[in-house]
Amino acid sequence: MTTYPDLVLPGLDGGTPLGFLATLGLARVLRDRSETPELELAWTVRDGGWVAKLRCARRLNEGIILDALDAALAKSVADHPARLYQALQKEDRADFVAIGRGATASDRRDADFLAAIASNLASPKATRQLQTTRRDYHLGNIESILERTRREPLRRTLFKPWDYADPLDSQSLHLDPSEDRRYAYQWSEPSGDPARRKRGGMLGANRLAAEAWAWFTAWPVGDKLKTLGFTGFGVKDTRWTWPVWEPFTPPDLIPSLLALKPLQDDPIEDSDRRRLRQMGIVAVYRARRILVGKTPNFTPARKVA
């Protein structure tokens, strides 16, 4: 491939849950776009953290990326696999079977998304571990995010340090640890905090994170759903671990990196650390999934390798 300058995305911090998911969502959206042929993703050190960078078989810039996202991102649930949540709410398993049988090698979008949110062998009320919004308003938030995300929130997500200048109310997937807003941490009561209607979120990051979900397959364990990259089920022992890699990698290899078994060891053995380094994995981050009242939250991630 002809070498063009890498495009660094300073807003996408791989050491945070939402930053990592937004990066994977971006890669998934761009991998088949004509504007970004032969796309590859890597991470580079910037201001003490690992931020995303892209390269492809043409010269990249901010305008090209934003134009591609404008063209590719669905603006309504009817045009996005998230519409499958409506069938999930109705517990319509017949639709799920039909989607699985209708998947082809060239069109697996719905099937992959469905495999990340449900299983016909688990309880219909089982929630995947990557979902941290409450069931009663999860789909409504997705609808709002799809409808409201335009070019400027995406630009601020990708190319600027995050300013958290977007409203949280009704347009967040609750994936950022900053949204752990317990009573003891707040001036106002969290459920009625007027600031939620003005700021506190990154709309573009939430929009891109929704595109990454399909890579996090869920499977039944008893009547619950286990999600790729997670260990544990209880309030005190559920955690999510993910890798950051330095060599440029095609998007289709990302699921294999997410599934590496040594990532889930606690602690990660020195021999496995060396193996991960040999594969180009330069950092491993881990966040706990906790429950605050009825709402799950991710804790700030810590580097474990």
Secondary structure as GFF3:
##gff-version 3
##sequence-region A 1 305
A	DSSP	beta_strand	7	13	.	.	.	ID=ss1
A	DSSP	alpha_helix	17	30	.	.	.	ID=ss2
A	DSSP	beta_strand	40	46	.	.	.	ID=ss3
A	DSSP	beta_strand	49	55	.	.	.	ID=ss4
A	DSSP	alpha_helix	62	72	.	.	.	ID=ss5
A	DSSP	three_ten_helix	77	79	.	.	.	ID=ss6
A	DSSP	three_ten_helix	81	83	.	.	.	ID=ss7
A	DSSP	alpha_helix	84	89	.	.	.	ID=ss8
A	DSSP	alpha_helix	93	102	.	.	.	ID=ss9
A	DSSP	alpha_helix	109	117	.	.	.	ID=ss10
A	DSSP	alpha_helix	135	148	.	.	.	ID=ss11
A	DSSP	alpha_helix	151	159	.	.	.	ID=ss12
A	DSSP	beta_strand	166	167	.	.	.	ID=ss13
A	DSSP	three_ten_helix	177	179	.	.	.	ID=ss14
A	DSSP	three_ten_helix	183	185	.	.	.	ID=ss15
A	DSSP	three_ten_helix	190	192	.	.	.	ID=ss16
A	DSSP	three_ten_helix	194	197	.	.	.	ID=ss17
A	DSSP	beta_strand	200	201	.	.	.	ID=ss18
A	DSSP	alpha_helix	203	212	.	.	.	ID=ss19
A	DSSP	three_ten_helix	213	215	.	.	.	ID=ss20
A	DSSP	beta_strand	218	221	.	.	.	ID=ss21
A	DSSP	beta_strand	224	227	.	.	.	ID=ss22
A	DSSP	beta_strand	230	231	.	.	.	ID=ss23
A	DSSP	beta_strand	239	245	.	.	.	ID=ss24
A	DSSP	three_ten_helix	251	253	.	.	.	ID=ss25
A	DSSP	alpha_helix	254	258	.	.	.	ID=ss26
A	DSSP	three_ten_helix	261	264	.	.	.	ID=ss27
A	DSSP	alpha_helix	270	278	.	.	.	ID=ss28
A	DSSP	beta_strand	281	292	.	.	.	ID=ss29
A	DSSP	beta_strand	295	298	.	.	.	ID=ss30
A	DSSP	beta_strand	302	303	.	.	.	ID=ss31
###
